[in-house]
Amino acid sequence: MSLTARVLVLAPALLLLSAVTPSAAADGGWSVAPSGGGRPSFYAEGAPGAVVEDVVSVTNRGGEPVTVRLSATGARVVFARSEVRVPARTRADVPFTVTVPDADRSAEVTARGPDGSFRSVALHLRARVPQLSALTVERVRIGDDGITYEIVNRGTTRLVPRLAVRADGVLGPVLDRPARTLAVELPPGRRIRLTEPWPDRPALDALDVRLTVTAGGGAHDTAHASARFVPWQPVAGGAGAMATAAFLFVRRRRRRIPAELAGADAELTGAVK
């Protein structure tokens, strides 16, 4: 049986009516406060989705009975009784449950009298979220202005990412930038689009680019992109055409040799060791 169900089943037994001292009764009116005394507000803490129990006290210091309706704003609260009749010079203790949200939040428990007057007590909720560092690198593109990509914070902590870039062409590495800290801070759940400048990118080559992004707490991801760049504009003389043809031949030859060496059963995985 859930905690909420237990509170509702036990409501008659948990509703407590107790006498108020004569000195307190002399103040008149009614009030609402956390049960037990000494607490200025309610406080609940737990993992997101956890159900926490507490008790609200409605005190009637007047000489006539008063009926109040209980409600809450800003949180999922279930009262054992949403309406309670409090006799003169008596206190009613009403249990309730509150569900901890996904993030810290402030709410209120409110009691409203028959004349429309109301009293409120703050309810502070704190979510104990596991500390998880995780990220992904997505949508990598190689363009004229550089390498564009997106970093997504998939965890629960703020991240300051570090980026390493490597690019291999037909004849070997053409770019190798070691990891450096980026001037961005990424909150949980946020996505950011960035561009890595590459002003001296080859005009004639077939490129395989690998981006590696890391952050504190073990966050890590690698993404790849490939692109071919061939200046198809009219090339002066036959030497230019021969150079383009040679480039395409070398590219095809470079991709075919590993499969030939591995045998007929070789599988092209695209993995980079």
HELIX and SHEET records of a PDB file:
HELIX    1   1 LEU A    3  VAL A    9  1                                   7    
HELIX    2   2 ALA A   11  LEU A   14  1                                   4    
HELIX    3   3 PRO A   22  ALA A   25  1                                   4    
HELIX    4   4 GLY A  216  GLY A  218  5                                   3    
HELIX    5   5 GLY A  237  ALA A  262  1                                  26    
SHEET    1   A 4 LEU A  16  ALA A  19  0                                        
SHEET    2   A 4 THR A  90  THR A  99 -1                                        
SHEET    3   A 4 VAL A  51  ASN A  60 -1                                        
SHEET    4   A 4 TRP A  30  PRO A  34 -1                                        
SHEET    1   B 3 LEU A  16  ALA A  19  0                                        
SHEET    2   B 3 THR A  90  THR A  99 -1                                        
SHEET    3   B 3 ARG A  76  PHE A  79 -1                                        
SHEET    1   C 5 PHE A  42  GLY A  46  0                                        
SHEET    2   C 5 PHE A 118  ALA A 127  1                                        
SHEET    3   C 5 ARG A 105  ARG A 112 -1                                        
SHEET    4   C 5 VAL A  66  THR A  73 -1                                        
SHEET    5   C 5 GLU A  83  VAL A  86 -1                                        
SHEET    1   D 3 LEU A 135  GLY A 143  0                                        
SHEET    2   D 3 GLY A 146  ASN A 153 -1                                        
SHEET    3   D 3 ARG A 191  GLU A 196 -1                                        
SHEET    1   E 4 GLY A 172  THR A 181  0                                        
SHEET    2   E 4 ARG A 162  GLY A 169 -1                                        
SHEET    3   E 4 ASP A 205  ALA A 215 -1                                        
SHEET    4   E 4 ALA A 219  PHE A 229 -1                                        
END                                                                             
